Structure formats: C-alpha cells, structure tokens
Amino acid sequence: MAIGFTSMDNILKIKYFALFIYLVISLLFFYDDFFIQNSQFITKPHLYDNSAFMFAVFSLGIIFSAMIYNFAFYFYIRNRQYLYYALAQFFVLLSLVNLEALQIYPFTEMYNFKSFYLFDTSQTLVLIFSLLFLQEFFQTYRTDKLNKTIRTILYLSIFDLLLSFILGHTFFTKFVPTVVWIAFILSEAFRYIRQKDVPFYFLMIGWHLVIIILLLELLYFINHNKFNFPILHIAFAFESMLLSFALSYRFKLIEDEQKEQQTLLLQQSRLASMGEMISIIAHQWRQPLTFLSYSLMHIKSFQHENKELKQSIQEASEQIEYMSKNIETFRNFYNPSKEKETFSVKDACEAVLTIASSTLKTHDIEIELQTKKDFSLIYNRNEFEQVILNLINNAKDALVEQQTLNPKIEILIDNNLIMVTDNAGSISKNDQIKIFEPYFSTKEESDGIGLYIAKTIIEKEMKGKLMLTSNKNLSIFSIKF
C-alpha cells in the first residue's frame, strides 16, 4: 500500500521530490548516454592485470560463500531475512558477472554471453530482494513508517521489472540507479530507528561502503581508464561479510532473548506451583481457623470476670487473624499474574518483609525499612515484590555464609530509588562483573538465576536499572526508575 503524500512528513516529501527531479534530469539530459554507454562497454573493455583479476575472482568467491551461508541459515531456522539476503547476493553476483562479460577483459573472453537486459533486470532484482530483506531485518525495530516507505519502493521496483518485459530494459532503476534507492531507505532507517544495535551498525557500514564506491563510479571520480582495479567487487565482498556478521549477531540476540523468556517462564512456573500449593494450604487452614475463632468467641461469652483468661482469648484471636491474613499474603505473593497496577513501593516492600521476616529472625538478622520519600509504580506488583524478596534472600545468604556479627539488612526508599544494603562484606571485582549473568552463583546449592531474573524484570519489564556497588563491609543493590 503506497504512502499517501499528505501523510508524509516534510523530510520524506523533500526526498521523494529530489528523486523525481533526479529522474527527470536523467531522462531529459542523459537519456542517450545510458544507451551509448552500452555499446562502449563492448568496444572499449577495461583491462585487468593478473593481480586485479585475482582480486576480482577472490571477491566473487567471498560473495558466493556468503550466499551459500545465508541459504543454509534459512533452511536451518526458516527465517526469511536470510533467504532474501541470499537471493539479493545471488543477483549481485549475476550483475557483477554481467558487468565483467560486457566490460572487463579477460572476463569478456571467458564468458559467452553479453546481455544488457540481464544486466538491467539483475540490478532491479537486487533492489527487490534487498528491500524484502530490509523489511524483515527492520521488523524487530517496529518502525511502521519505514515499512510503508520500503513497501512503496518495493511495489515501484516490481512494476519496473514488469515494465522491462515491454520496453526491453528497466526504467526506474536504469535512470535512478539501485544504489540511490537503497541509500534512500537507509537514510530513512537511520532517521526512524531510535534504539540502534550492533547488527544495525554492521548493516549500515557494509552497505554505505558499497553506496560510496558506486556513487564515485557513477560520478566518474573513479576513472577505470587510469585505474583498473576491482574496487566494486571488493566492496561487495566486504559488504557480504559484514552483513553475514550482522545476521549471525542478530541470531545470537534472538537466542539470548529466547533464553531470557525461558528463564522467566521457568520462574513463573515455579511461582505458579508454589501458588497452587499455598492455595491448597490456605483452603485446608481456613476452616480450622474459623472453627477456632468461633470456639474462642464461645468461651469468651462464658467468661465475664476472669480478666487474664479474657486477655489470653483476645491474644489468641489476634494470632488467628494474623495467621489468616498471613496465608492470604503468601497466596497473593505467589500469584503469577501479569496484570499491571499502580502501587506504592513502600507498601510492596512492607508486604515482602511480612514474607521474609520469619526466616530473618531465625538467623538473628535485623532488617530495617526506611522511607525518605515514597513513590508509586505502574507495573506488575507481584514481579516487583519478587525482585525485592530476591535481593533480601541474597543478602541473607551472604550474611549467614560469612557469619557476620550483628547482621543487618537496610532498605531505603527515596524518590525513584530503592537501595538494599547488607553488611556481609564486599564482593570481589570478578564476582561483581558476573553476578547478574544467568547460572552464575557463588553458592554451591544455587541455580544462579535469581539475580539474573531480578535484573531482567527491572530492566526489560519495568524499564529501570539494577546495579551493584560493593566496598569494605557493605554491598548495595540499587534500583533506579
């Protein structure tokens, strides 16, 4: 679906207008040159010496290898961006071979075909499959405007290919070269994509190298009569390697993301199992607790004068109420709900202390919650509480392992910052570097995913930052939003 001209921003309108002017100037002033050059290609071929010939062949070998590599990747993981890029490389090879057959000696003697039509259409097919590749490649960046622009030029290129069957040559890609259309898309990608990663920069460097070389040749800054060397072949070979690296790195990022998802699903599965178990316990406890509560009320109704007994009954009733609320707190805590809600950070931390306090008392660990300035978050409260509990348990384990005198954990809440501090001693520099990595742990009986999940939740789900600083006797985990 083509972009409506009125819906474009001014920069895109200017770019389209510039392309239109380029096409008009080419048709009015350089129409004959495009076809005169065709005959000159054959009558005045460029001569490559032995070293230039070897570099050209070697470059073609690299492009061919990269094409096979990406075809294999496609058949392995069935991701269409590898297929489209492999097909684009195939037609790059076909274009270069046609160029050699038409213009470069000794290739003119080696090849038995000289087809200007094949040269034109192969360049158009390079553009078509490059656009399809870019559409798939940029899909993860979620740029709808860029996708519309790519589709517009893609439909124009397909129309141009169909038009070539009538005219005997292409039209749009002959008078506005493929390199110009690609440069147009890449400039839009650089404008629209905000979070640029390593694969993005690999792609930009590789293709801009080819664009620069092609533009220098089109503008006659590279004179083949004086300098006969396969610069374009080398540029395409280098681009093939960089793009293959980009796609491989993208595959690694996808694998890492899947690993993160699997880890989070594992954590959610654990929570769901614990939640089911606690729900069963809560169901089993509720009836006996209710019975005890009614029994105490019944006993109390017969005891009007014994103050000590009435006090004991009151305390027992409070304990029963506490147990009832406590089991409900546990059940809500281990509920694997993904719903977002507005909640107070202080309230969430207090709920976590209810869960963790009994374990900390067992080890005589003091815990203090200090609130300088409370703030609210609009995320999944359950996940946030899981992070805080994880940090408290991590501090508790360190204090127990180090057998710290006067062990203490402090939680500070202050205007978009939460700090969990323990006095279990400093953490080594090597461990600080690896502490948030999956499956890394300094404890023997640990799966090493607790802090990794905590960091993933804070930074991926809640768009915050989880950091560790450790010096002398203190270790501080800081969460900043």
Backbone torsions as a table, in degrees:
resi	resn	phi	psi	omega
1	MET	NA	123.1	-176.2
2	ALA	-71.1	154.1	178.5
3	ILE	-78.3	132.8	173.6
4	GLY	-69.4	132.9	-174.2
5	PHE	-60.8	-35.8	-178.1
6	THR	-69.5	-23.5	-178.1
7	SER	-85.8	-6.4	-179.4
8	MET	-77.3	154.3	171.2
9	ASP	-81.1	168.9	-173.0
10	ASN	-64.0	-36.6	-179.1
11	ILE	-63.9	-43.4	179.8
12	LEU	-65.8	-38.0	177.2
13	LYS	-61.6	-42.3	179.7
14	ILE	-63.3	-40.3	-179.7
15	LYS	-65.6	-44.5	177.4
16	TYR	-63.2	-39.7	179.0
17	PHE	-64.2	-39.8	178.1
18	ALA	-63.0	-40.4	176.8
19	LEU	-63.3	-40.7	179.3
20	PHE	-63.2	-44.4	177.8
21	ILE	-61.4	-42.1	178.3
22	TYR	-58.0	-45.0	-179.3
23	LEU	-64.2	-44.0	-178.9
24	VAL	-63.4	-45.3	-179.9
25	ILE	-62.9	-41.3	178.3
26	SER	-61.1	-41.8	-178.9
27	LEU	-70.2	-40.1	-174.9
28	LEU	-78.4	-37.4	-170.5
29	PHE	-113.2	-20.6	-174.6
30	PHE	-124.8	15.0	-177.5
31	TYR	-58.1	-49.7	-177.8
32	ASP	-66.0	-35.2	-177.3
33	ASP	-61.7	-36.3	-179.0
34	PHE	-62.1	-31.3	-177.3
35	PHE	-97.3	-28.0	173.8
36	ILE	-64.9	-39.9	-179.8
37	GLN	-59.7	-30.9	-178.8
38	ASN	-58.5	-45.0	179.8
39	SER	-70.6	-32.8	179.0
40	GLN	-68.1	-28.3	178.1
41	PHE	-56.3	-39.6	-175.6
42	ILE	-84.8	-41.2	-175.7
43	THR	-74.9	-27.3	-178.7
44	LYS	-126.6	69.2	-179.4
45	PRO	-70.7	151.0	174.6
46	HIS	-80.3	143.5	-177.8
47	LEU	-103.8	121.2	175.0
48	TYR	-96.4	133.8	173.0
49	ASP	-80.5	-175.9	-174.4
50	ASN	-61.8	-42.5	-178.3
51	SER	-67.8	-41.7	178.5
52	ALA	-64.6	-40.2	178.5
53	PHE	-61.5	-44.1	-179.5
54	MET	-65.5	-40.3	177.7
55	PHE	-63.3	-39.2	179.6
56	ALA	-64.2	-45.9	180.0
57	VAL	-64.6	-42.7	-179.9
58	PHE	-62.8	-40.5	179.0
59	SER	-64.9	-41.9	176.8
60	LEU	-61.3	-36.9	178.4
61	GLY	-64.3	-39.3	178.4
62	ILE	-65.2	-44.6	179.8
63	ILE	-62.9	-42.4	179.3
64	PHE	-63.2	-42.4	179.7
65	SER	-64.0	-42.3	178.5
66	ALA	-64.2	-37.2	178.0
67	MET	-62.6	-47.4	178.9
68	ILE	-62.7	-40.7	179.6
69	TYR	-59.1	-45.5	-178.6
70	ASN	-73.6	-33.0	172.5
71	PHE	-60.9	-44.4	179.9
72	ALA	-62.9	-41.0	178.3
73	PHE	-60.9	-40.4	-179.9
74	TYR	-62.9	-45.7	-178.9
75	PHE	-69.3	-20.9	179.2
76	TYR	-81.0	-45.1	-174.1
77	ILE	-117.2	-4.5	176.0
78	ARG	58.1	39.4	175.2
79	ASN	-101.1	122.2	-169.6
80	ARG	-67.3	-21.9	-179.4
81	GLN	-64.1	-32.2	176.7
82	TYR	-68.6	-39.4	178.5
83	LEU	-64.8	-47.6	-178.2
84	TYR	-63.3	-40.1	-179.8
85	TYR	-69.8	-37.6	177.3
86	ALA	-62.9	-40.9	177.9
87	LEU	-67.7	-38.3	175.8
88	ALA	-61.0	-41.2	177.9
89	GLN	-66.0	-36.6	178.0
90	PHE	-59.8	-44.2	-178.7
91	PHE	-77.4	-23.1	169.0
92	VAL	-63.7	-45.6	176.0
93	LEU	-57.8	-45.2	-179.0
94	LEU	-63.0	-39.8	177.9
95	SER	-64.1	-44.9	-179.7
96	LEU	-65.6	-40.6	178.4
97	VAL	-64.0	-40.9	176.4
98	ASN	-63.5	-42.2	177.9
99	LEU	-60.3	-43.1	178.1
100	GLU	-63.8	-43.6	-178.9
101	ALA	-64.0	-32.0	-177.3
102	LEU	-86.9	-32.8	-162.9
103	GLN	-130.4	-18.4	-169.3
104	ILE	-117.4	122.7	175.3
105	TYR	-92.3	135.3	15.2
106	PRO	-92.3	6.7	179.6
107	PHE	-62.7	-31.3	-180.0
108	THR	-60.9	-27.6	178.6
109	GLU	-88.0	-23.3	-176.4
110	MET	-82.0	-36.7	-176.0
111	TYR	-94.0	141.2	-178.2
112	ASN	-98.4	12.4	179.3
113	PHE	-131.1	145.7	176.4
114	LYS	-142.1	98.3	-173.9
115	SER	-126.1	109.4	175.2
116	PHE	-67.4	-34.2	180.0
117	TYR	-64.9	-43.1	178.5
118	LEU	-65.3	-35.5	177.9
119	PHE	-63.7	-44.1	179.5
120	ASP	-65.9	-50.6	-175.6
121	THR	-67.7	-33.0	178.9
122	SER	-65.7	-35.1	176.8
123	GLN	-68.4	-38.1	176.6
124	THR	-64.5	-39.7	178.5
125	LEU	-68.9	-32.7	172.5
126	VAL	-58.7	-45.2	-179.7
127	LEU	-64.1	-44.6	-177.5
128	ILE	-60.8	-50.0	-177.4
129	PHE	-74.3	-26.4	173.8
130	SER	-67.3	-40.1	177.9
131	LEU	-65.8	-41.6	176.8
132	LEU	-62.5	-40.9	177.7
133	PHE	-62.8	-46.9	-178.8
134	LEU	-63.1	-37.2	177.8
135	GLN	-60.5	-42.4	177.7
136	GLU	-71.6	-41.9	-175.9
137	PHE	-63.4	-41.7	-177.4
138	PHE	-84.9	0.6	-177.8
139	GLN	-59.2	-39.1	-176.7
140	THR	-69.2	-18.0	-179.6
141	TYR	-85.9	-6.4	176.0
142	ARG	53.9	59.4	-179.5
143	THR	-115.2	90.1	-177.3
144	ASP	-63.5	-40.7	-179.5
145	LYS	-62.9	-40.6	178.6
146	LEU	-65.1	-40.5	178.3
147	ASN	-60.8	-39.7	178.4
148	LYS	-64.4	-40.9	178.8
149	THR	-64.7	-44.3	178.9
150	ILE	-61.3	-43.3	-179.7
151	ARG	-63.5	-38.1	179.2
152	THR	-59.8	-49.7	-179.1
153	ILE	-69.9	-32.6	178.3
154	LEU	-63.2	-46.3	179.4
155	TYR	-64.5	-37.0	177.5
156	LEU	-64.2	-39.3	179.8
157	SER	-68.4	-40.6	178.2
158	ILE	-65.1	-40.8	175.7
159	PHE	-61.9	-40.4	178.4
160	ASP	-61.5	-39.9	178.7
161	LEU	-64.3	-42.4	178.3
162	LEU	-66.8	-37.0	179.4
163	LEU	-65.1	-29.4	-179.1
164	SER	-64.9	-26.5	177.2
165	PHE	-66.4	-26.2	179.8
166	ILE	-89.4	-46.3	-174.8
167	LEU	-82.0	-22.2	-175.7
168	GLY	85.1	2.0	174.7
169	HIS	-158.6	161.5	176.7
170	THR	-75.1	165.6	-177.2
171	PHE	-115.3	-65.0	-175.3
172	PHE	-65.7	-44.0	-177.0
173	THR	-80.9	-10.0	175.5
174	LYS	-83.8	-42.1	-177.0
175	PHE	-93.5	-19.9	168.5
176	VAL	-123.6	99.7	-170.1
177	PRO	-57.3	155.2	179.3
178	THR	-51.7	-38.9	-177.0
179	VAL	-61.2	-32.8	-179.7
180	VAL	-69.7	-41.8	178.5
181	TRP	-63.9	-42.5	179.1
182	ILE	-64.4	-43.5	178.2
183	ALA	-60.7	-36.7	177.7
184	PHE	-59.9	-48.4	-178.7
185	ILE	-65.9	-42.9	-178.4
186	LEU	-65.2	-36.1	178.0
187	SER	-65.9	-36.9	176.4
188	GLU	-68.2	-38.5	178.4
189	ALA	-61.9	-43.2	-179.9
190	PHE	-65.0	-30.5	-178.9
191	ARG	-77.5	-39.3	-172.9
192	TYR	-88.3	-34.5	-173.7
193	ILE	-82.9	119.6	-177.3
194	ARG	-88.9	-46.8	-176.8
195	GLN	-93.3	88.1	-177.0
196	LYS	-86.5	132.4	-178.9
197	ASP	-116.1	-175.1	-177.3
198	VAL	-60.8	-47.4	177.6
199	PRO	-58.0	-36.7	179.2
200	PHE	-61.4	-45.6	-178.6
201	TYR	-70.3	-35.5	174.0
202	PHE	-58.0	-46.6	-179.4
203	LEU	-62.4	-45.8	-178.2
204	MET	-61.9	-45.2	-178.5
205	ILE	-64.3	-47.3	-178.0
206	GLY	-60.8	-48.8	-176.1
207	TRP	-76.3	-31.8	177.1
208	HIS	-68.8	-30.0	175.1
209	LEU	-61.8	-47.0	178.5
210	VAL	-64.0	-42.2	-179.5
211	ILE	-60.3	-44.6	-179.4
212	ILE	-62.7	-45.7	-179.8
213	ILE	-62.8	-45.2	-179.8
214	LEU	-64.0	-41.5	178.7
215	LEU	-65.6	-38.2	176.9
216	LEU	-63.1	-36.1	177.7
217	GLU	-72.7	-41.5	179.9
218	LEU	-63.8	-34.7	-179.7
219	LEU	-90.5	6.8	175.4
220	TYR	64.6	23.4	172.3
221	PHE	-73.9	-27.2	173.2
222	ILE	-101.3	108.3	-176.6
223	ASN	-96.3	109.8	-176.9
224	HIS	-71.5	-17.5	177.0
225	ASN	-71.2	-25.4	179.8
226	LYS	-105.2	-25.7	-174.4
227	PHE	-136.2	89.0	-178.8
228	ASN	-94.1	95.6	179.0
229	PHE	-148.8	143.7	-173.8
230	PRO	-78.6	63.6	-179.7
231	ILE	-62.6	-41.5	-179.2
232	LEU	-65.0	-40.7	177.2
233	HIS	-58.7	-46.3	-178.2
234	ILE	-64.9	-40.3	179.4
235	ALA	-61.9	-44.2	178.4
236	PHE	-65.5	-37.6	178.3
237	ALA	-64.8	-43.8	179.1
238	PHE	-64.5	-40.6	177.3
239	GLU	-62.5	-39.6	178.7
240	SER	-61.3	-41.9	179.5
241	MET	-66.9	-44.8	-178.9
242	LEU	-64.3	-42.5	179.6
243	LEU	-67.8	-34.9	175.7
244	SER	-65.0	-39.8	174.7
245	PHE	-62.3	-42.4	-179.1
246	ALA	-60.6	-45.3	-179.1
247	LEU	-67.9	-37.7	177.3
248	SER	-64.9	-42.3	179.1
249	TYR	-65.7	-38.4	176.6
250	ARG	-61.4	-40.3	177.8
251	PHE	-61.3	-40.5	178.1
252	LYS	-64.1	-42.5	178.8
253	LEU	-62.6	-39.3	178.2
254	ILE	-64.7	-42.2	177.9
255	GLU	-62.3	-42.7	178.9
256	ASP	-62.4	-41.3	179.1
257	GLU	-64.7	-40.7	177.9
258	GLN	-64.6	-37.7	178.2
259	LYS	-63.5	-40.4	177.1
260	GLU	-61.9	-44.9	-179.8
261	GLN	-62.2	-41.3	179.4
262	GLN	-63.4	-40.7	179.3
263	THR	-64.3	-43.7	178.6
264	LEU	-65.6	-38.4	177.3
265	LEU	-64.4	-37.8	176.8
266	LEU	-62.5	-43.8	178.7
267	GLN	-63.2	-43.6	179.3
268	GLN	-64.4	-36.2	177.5
269	SER	-64.3	-41.0	177.5
270	ARG	-63.0	-44.8	-179.7
271	LEU	-62.9	-41.3	179.7
272	ALA	-62.1	-41.5	179.3
273	SER	-63.8	-44.1	179.0
274	MET	-66.8	-38.4	178.0
275	GLY	-61.9	-41.5	177.7
276	GLU	-63.6	-42.0	-179.9
277	MET	-63.8	-43.7	-179.3
278	ILE	-68.1	-35.1	176.6
279	SER	-62.0	-39.5	177.9
280	ILE	-65.0	-45.1	179.1
281	ILE	-61.8	-43.8	-179.8
282	ALA	-60.7	-40.2	179.4
283	HIS	-64.8	-40.9	-179.3
284	GLN	-70.7	-32.1	-177.5
285	TRP	-81.3	-31.3	-169.6
286	ARG	-59.4	-43.7	-178.0
287	GLN	-66.2	-47.2	176.9
288	PRO	-61.7	-38.0	178.8
289	LEU	-64.8	-41.5	177.7
290	THR	-63.0	-42.3	178.7
291	PHE	-61.1	-45.3	179.3
292	LEU	-62.1	-39.5	-179.5
293	SER	-63.5	-45.5	177.9
294	TYR	-65.9	-37.0	179.4
295	SER	-63.4	-43.4	179.0
296	LEU	-64.0	-39.8	177.3
297	MET	-63.1	-38.1	179.3
298	HIS	-66.1	-44.5	178.7
299	ILE	-62.7	-41.3	-177.5
300	LYS	-63.0	-33.2	-179.3
301	SER	-66.4	-20.7	179.3
302	PHE	-98.2	-4.4	-177.0
303	GLN	-116.7	94.5	-178.2
304	HIS	-99.6	-22.0	-172.2
305	GLU	-107.8	-29.4	-176.4
306	ASN	-78.8	97.6	-177.2
307	LYS	-66.3	-38.5	-179.0
308	GLU	-64.4	-40.8	179.2
309	LEU	-67.5	-40.9	178.2
310	LYS	-61.6	-37.4	178.2
311	GLN	-66.3	-42.1	178.6
312	SER	-64.0	-40.7	178.7
313	ILE	-63.6	-41.0	179.6
314	GLN	-63.0	-44.6	179.4
315	GLU	-64.7	-40.5	178.4
316	ALA	-63.8	-39.7	178.2
317	SER	-63.3	-40.0	178.3
318	GLU	-64.8	-38.5	177.9
319	GLN	-65.8	-39.2	178.1
320	ILE	-64.2	-42.9	178.5
321	GLU	-64.0	-40.2	178.4
322	TYR	-62.3	-44.0	178.7
323	MET	-62.2	-39.8	-179.7
324	SER	-64.8	-45.1	178.8
325	LYS	-67.5	-36.6	-177.0
326	ASN	-65.3	-44.1	-179.9
327	ILE	-66.0	-32.4	177.2
328	GLU	-69.3	-38.0	177.1
329	THR	-62.0	-45.0	178.2
330	PHE	-61.2	-42.6	-176.8
331	ARG	-65.2	-42.0	177.7
332	ASN	-67.2	-36.0	-178.3
333	PHE	-63.8	-39.9	-177.6
334	TYR	-95.4	19.4	174.4
335	ASN	-82.0	116.5	-174.4
336	PRO	-80.3	40.2	-179.1
337	SER	-71.4	145.6	179.0
338	LYS	-107.3	9.7	-177.6
339	GLU	-72.7	140.8	177.6
340	LYS	-90.1	148.9	178.7
341	GLU	-153.2	160.4	174.7
342	THR	-87.5	125.5	-178.3
343	PHE	-143.4	154.6	176.7
344	SER	-81.5	132.7	179.0
345	VAL	-63.8	-38.5	179.0
346	LYS	-62.4	-46.6	179.6
347	ASP	-61.3	-41.2	-179.7
348	ALA	-64.4	-41.5	179.6
349	CYS	-67.4	-37.6	177.9
350	GLU	-64.8	-37.1	176.9
351	ALA	-64.4	-37.4	178.3
352	VAL	-66.9	-39.5	179.2
353	LEU	-62.7	-33.4	175.7
354	THR	-60.5	-39.6	-180.0
355	ILE	-71.3	-42.2	-170.4
356	ALA	-89.8	-16.6	-169.9
357	SER	-59.9	-41.5	-176.7
358	SER	-63.9	-40.9	178.6
359	THR	-66.0	-39.9	179.8
360	LEU	-66.7	-38.8	178.1
361	LYS	-63.2	-35.8	179.2
362	THR	-57.7	-35.6	-178.6
363	HIS	-101.1	13.7	179.2
364	ASP	55.6	40.3	179.1
365	ILE	-99.6	124.5	178.2
366	GLU	-82.9	139.0	176.6
367	ILE	-130.0	136.1	-176.6
368	GLU	-130.7	129.9	176.0
369	LEU	-107.6	117.8	-179.3
370	GLN	-117.2	127.8	-178.8
371	THR	-118.2	107.8	174.9
372	LYS	-81.7	-46.1	177.6
373	LYS	-149.5	108.3	-179.5
374	ASP	-71.0	154.6	174.7
375	PHE	-146.4	165.0	-176.8
376	SER	-110.9	153.1	176.1
377	LEU	-125.8	152.4	174.7
378	ILE	-116.5	77.1	179.3
379	TYR	-143.3	-165.5	177.4
380	ASN	-82.2	112.7	-175.9
381	ARG	-63.1	-39.2	-178.5
382	ASN	-59.0	-44.5	-179.6
383	GLU	-65.7	-40.5	178.6
384	PHE	-62.0	-43.9	179.0
385	GLU	-63.6	-35.5	176.8
386	GLN	-61.1	-39.9	178.9
387	VAL	-63.7	-48.7	-179.0
388	ILE	-61.6	-43.7	178.0
389	LEU	-61.6	-39.1	179.1
390	ASN	-61.7	-43.3	179.4
391	LEU	-66.9	-39.1	177.8
392	ILE	-65.1	-45.2	179.3
393	ASN	-64.3	-36.5	177.8
394	ASN	-64.0	-42.5	177.7
395	ALA	-66.3	-41.6	179.1
396	LYS	-60.2	-45.6	179.9
397	ASP	-61.8	-40.1	178.9
398	ALA	-65.4	-41.7	179.5
399	LEU	-64.8	-40.9	179.5
400	VAL	-68.1	-43.4	-178.0
401	GLU	-64.0	-41.3	-177.8
402	GLN	-82.1	-7.1	-177.8
403	GLN	51.4	50.3	-175.4
404	THR	-68.0	136.3	173.9
405	LEU	-76.3	138.5	-177.9
406	ASN	50.5	57.0	-177.0
407	PRO	-65.4	139.0	-176.5
408	LYS	-149.0	141.6	173.9
409	ILE	-121.9	130.1	178.7
410	GLU	-118.0	134.8	175.0
411	ILE	-117.6	122.4	-179.2
412	LEU	-115.6	129.4	175.9
413	ILE	-114.6	122.6	-176.5
414	ASP	-153.1	94.0	168.8
415	ASN	51.0	75.7	178.6
416	ASN	70.1	14.3	178.6
417	LEU	-132.6	133.5	174.3
418	ILE	-125.0	129.0	179.7
419	MET	-123.5	128.2	176.2
420	VAL	-113.3	112.5	-173.2
421	THR	-117.0	138.2	173.1
422	ASP	-131.0	158.4	-178.9
423	ASN	-107.4	39.4	-178.6
424	ALA	-85.7	5.4	-179.1
425	GLY	102.0	168.5	-176.7
426	SER	-79.1	158.5	177.4
427	ILE	-103.9	137.1	-176.7
428	SER	-61.6	155.4	-178.2
429	LYS	-60.4	-42.3	-179.9
430	ASN	-62.0	-41.4	179.8
431	ASP	-70.7	-33.0	177.4
432	GLN	-62.6	-37.5	-179.9
433	ILE	-66.3	-37.7	-172.7
434	LYS	-98.2	-4.6	-165.6
435	ILE	-63.8	-27.1	179.4
436	PHE	-95.5	3.4	179.3
437	GLU	-77.3	147.6	179.2
438	PRO	-66.0	141.4	175.1
439	TYR	66.7	17.5	173.1
440	PHE	-103.2	131.1	178.0
441	SER	-154.4	146.1	175.2
442	THR	-89.7	-5.5	179.9
443	LYS	-100.1	142.3	-176.9
444	GLU	-67.9	-45.9	-176.6
445	GLU	-98.6	65.1	-180.0
446	SER	-147.0	141.7	179.0
447	ASP	-84.1	-9.4	173.2
448	GLY	72.6	24.2	-179.9
449	ILE	-114.0	-3.5	-176.5
450	GLY	-60.5	-55.2	-178.9
451	LEU	-70.4	-31.5	176.3
452	TYR	-63.1	-44.1	177.8
453	ILE	-65.6	-41.4	179.1
454	ALA	-58.5	-46.3	-180.0
455	LYS	-66.0	-39.9	179.4
456	THR	-62.6	-45.1	-179.9
457	ILE	-62.6	-47.5	-176.9
458	ILE	-66.7	-44.7	-171.2
459	GLU	-90.1	-33.6	-178.7
460	LYS	-91.7	-43.2	-176.0
461	GLU	-85.8	-39.8	-173.3
462	MET	-106.9	-0.9	176.3
463	LYS	58.4	32.3	176.3
464	GLY	-104.4	-158.6	180.0
465	LYS	-141.1	126.5	176.2
466	LEU	-111.4	122.6	-175.7
467	MET	-131.5	158.7	176.3
468	LEU	-124.0	131.3	169.2
469	THR	-126.8	138.2	-177.0
470	SER	-141.8	127.3	177.7
471	ASN	-153.3	143.6	-179.8
472	LYS	52.0	-111.2	-175.6
473	ASN	-103.4	1.5	-172.8
474	LEU	-115.8	144.3	169.3
475	SER	-124.9	128.8	-174.5
476	ILE	-124.4	119.1	171.2
477	PHE	-97.3	120.9	-176.5
478	SER	-113.5	132.8	174.5
479	ILE	-115.1	121.3	-178.8
480	LYS	-122.1	133.6	179.0
481	PHE	-113.8	NA	NA
